[in-house]
Amino acid sequence: MIIMIALLLITIIGISLLGYLMMVRLDSFIESGGFIEGPEALIEPTVLIYDPHRDQDALEKSLLQHQIRFQCITEPHVPENMIPVVVAALSDSDMDNLLLCNEARHLHPDLFTVAVCNDALYTHLFKESGIKQVFYQNFPEKILLECLLDQKSVTHSSDNQAVC
């Protein structure tokens, strides 16, 4: 009788531990995306904006008014599981802007890249790296918004404007 009770307790404890381990693995599996595969598994903002120091309230408000999905990031890296359509690198660091655009184009060659070139000495680097739209420091946000909305090349001659 004691042997049967011991076997019953061992069986109950074993089944409980097995159930616990299965639930832990199931929770981990669901958090990582589960069975979803392909494009549905990826977060897809239309515009990825990198600008950790500038106030983006006006730009964000305009994008929301035009019903354009966007995500702001504070590090110059494309978030994992994300396929942006447009990457806008608008920080005051030319190196970070180039880094983000090059990484984004490496991960997703067809996307449209927009970047700020803060020092005109580096203009050739921005153009050579294939950035579609280069802005200079203190550009009007209206032009940026137009560029993000249209995803077209806009050429202006002033140093504070957009240049292709």
C-alpha positions as CSV (number, residue, x, y, z in Angstrom):
1,M,0.0,0.0,0.0
2,I,2.8,2.4,0.9
3,I,4.6,1.6,-2.4
4,M,1.4,2.4,-4.4
5,I,1.0,5.8,-2.6
6,A,4.7,6.6,-3.2
7,L,4.3,5.7,-6.9
8,L,1.2,7.8,-7.1
9,L,2.9,10.8,-5.5
10,I,5.9,10.5,-7.8
11,T,3.6,10.3,-10.8
12,I,1.6,13.3,-9.7
13,I,4.8,15.3,-9.1
14,G,6.3,14.2,-12.4
15,I,3.2,15.2,-14.4
16,S,3.0,18.5,-12.6
17,L,6.7,19.3,-13.4
18,L,6.2,18.2,-17.0
19,G,3.1,20.5,-17.3
20,Y,5.0,23.4,-15.8
21,L,7.9,22.9,-18.2
22,M,5.5,22.7,-21.2
23,M,3.7,25.9,-20.1
24,V,7.1,27.8,-19.7
25,R,8.1,26.7,-23.2
26,L,4.7,27.5,-24.7
27,D,4.8,31.0,-23.1
28,S,8.3,31.5,-24.6
29,F,7.2,30.3,-28.0
30,I,4.2,32.6,-28.1
31,E,6.3,35.6,-27.0
32,S,8.7,35.0,-29.9
33,G,5.9,35.1,-32.5
34,G,4.5,31.6,-32.4
35,F,3.7,29.9,-35.7
36,I,3.4,33.2,-37.7
37,E,5.8,33.2,-40.6
38,G,6.6,35.5,-43.5
39,P,5.7,39.1,-43.7
40,E,2.8,38.9,-41.3
41,A,5.3,38.1,-38.5
42,L,7.2,41.4,-38.9
43,I,6.3,44.8,-37.5
44,E,5.9,47.1,-40.5
45,P,6.0,50.8,-39.8
46,T,5.9,52.8,-43.0
47,V,8.5,55.3,-41.7
48,L,11.3,54.7,-39.3
49,I,12.5,57.9,-37.7
50,Y,15.9,58.3,-36.0
51,D,16.3,61.6,-34.2
52,P,17.1,61.3,-30.5
53,H,17.7,65.0,-29.8
54,R,15.3,67.0,-32.0
55,D,11.7,67.7,-31.1
56,Q,9.5,65.7,-33.5
57,D,6.1,66.7,-32.3
58,A,5.2,68.6,-35.5
59,L,6.5,65.8,-37.8
60,E,4.7,63.1,-35.8
61,K,1.5,65.1,-35.8
62,S,1.7,65.6,-39.5
63,L,2.4,61.9,-40.2
64,L,-0.6,61.0,-38.0
65,Q,-2.8,63.5,-39.9
66,H,-1.8,61.8,-43.1
67,Q,-2.4,58.4,-41.6
68,I,1.2,57.3,-42.1
69,R,2.5,54.6,-39.7
70,F,5.8,55.5,-38.1
71,Q,8.1,54.5,-35.3
72,C,10.7,56.7,-33.7
73,I,13.9,55.1,-32.5
74,T,16.7,56.4,-30.2
75,E,19.5,54.1,-31.4
76,P,20.9,54.1,-35.0
77,H,19.9,50.5,-35.6
78,V,16.9,49.0,-37.4
79,P,14.8,47.1,-34.8
80,E,14.7,43.4,-35.1
81,N,11.7,41.9,-37.1
82,M,11.0,45.2,-38.8
83,I,10.7,46.1,-42.4
84,P,10.4,49.8,-42.9
85,V,9.5,51.4,-46.2
86,V,11.3,54.7,-45.4
87,V,14.2,55.3,-43.0
88,A,14.7,58.9,-42.0
89,A,18.0,59.4,-40.2
90,L,17.7,63.0,-38.8
91,S,20.1,63.1,-35.9
92,D,22.9,65.6,-35.5
93,S,25.5,62.9,-35.9
94,D,26.6,62.2,-39.5
95,M,28.2,58.9,-38.5
96,D,24.9,57.7,-36.9
97,N,22.9,58.8,-39.9
98,L,25.2,57.0,-42.3
99,L,25.3,53.9,-40.1
100,L,21.5,53.6,-39.9
101,C,20.9,54.2,-43.6
102,N,23.6,51.7,-44.6
103,E,22.3,49.1,-42.2
104,A,18.8,49.6,-43.4
105,R,19.7,49.4,-47.0
106,H,21.8,46.3,-46.3
107,L,18.8,44.6,-44.6
108,H,16.2,45.9,-47.1
109,P,17.7,47.1,-50.4
110,D,14.5,48.5,-51.8
111,L,13.7,51.0,-49.1
112,F,13.8,54.8,-49.4
113,T,16.4,56.5,-47.2
114,V,16.4,60.1,-46.0
115,A,19.3,61.5,-44.0
116,V,20.6,64.8,-42.6
117,C,24.2,65.7,-43.5
118,N,25.3,68.1,-40.7
119,D,28.8,68.8,-42.2
120,A,28.9,69.6,-45.9
121,L,32.4,67.9,-46.0
122,Y,30.6,64.6,-45.8
123,T,28.1,65.2,-48.6
124,H,30.0,62.8,-51.0
125,L,29.8,60.0,-48.4
126,F,26.0,60.4,-48.2
127,K,25.7,60.3,-51.9
128,E,28.1,57.5,-52.4
129,S,26.3,55.3,-49.9
130,G,23.1,55.5,-52.0
131,I,21.0,57.6,-49.7
132,K,18.1,58.8,-51.8
133,Q,17.4,62.1,-50.1
134,V,20.0,64.2,-48.3
135,F,19.1,67.2,-46.2
136,Y,21.3,69.7,-44.6
137,Q,21.3,71.0,-41.1
138,N,18.2,73.2,-40.2
139,F,16.1,72.1,-43.1
140,P,12.4,73.0,-43.0
141,E,10.3,70.1,-41.8
142,K,7.7,70.8,-44.4
143,I,10.1,69.6,-47.1
144,L,10.9,66.5,-45.0
145,L,7.2,65.8,-44.7
146,E,6.7,66.2,-48.4
147,C,9.5,63.8,-49.1
148,L,8.2,61.2,-46.7
149,L,4.7,61.5,-48.1
150,D,5.7,61.3,-51.7
151,Q,8.9,59.3,-51.4
152,K,10.2,61.3,-54.4
153,S,13.4,63.1,-54.9
154,V,13.2,66.8,-54.2
155,T,16.0,69.1,-55.3
156,H,16.6,72.5,-53.9
157,S,19.7,74.7,-54.3
158,S,19.9,76.3,-50.8
159,D,22.3,74.8,-48.3
160,N,19.5,74.5,-45.8
161,Q,17.2,72.6,-48.2
162,A,16.9,69.1,-49.6
163,V,19.4,68.0,-52.1
164,C,19.5,64.8,-54.2
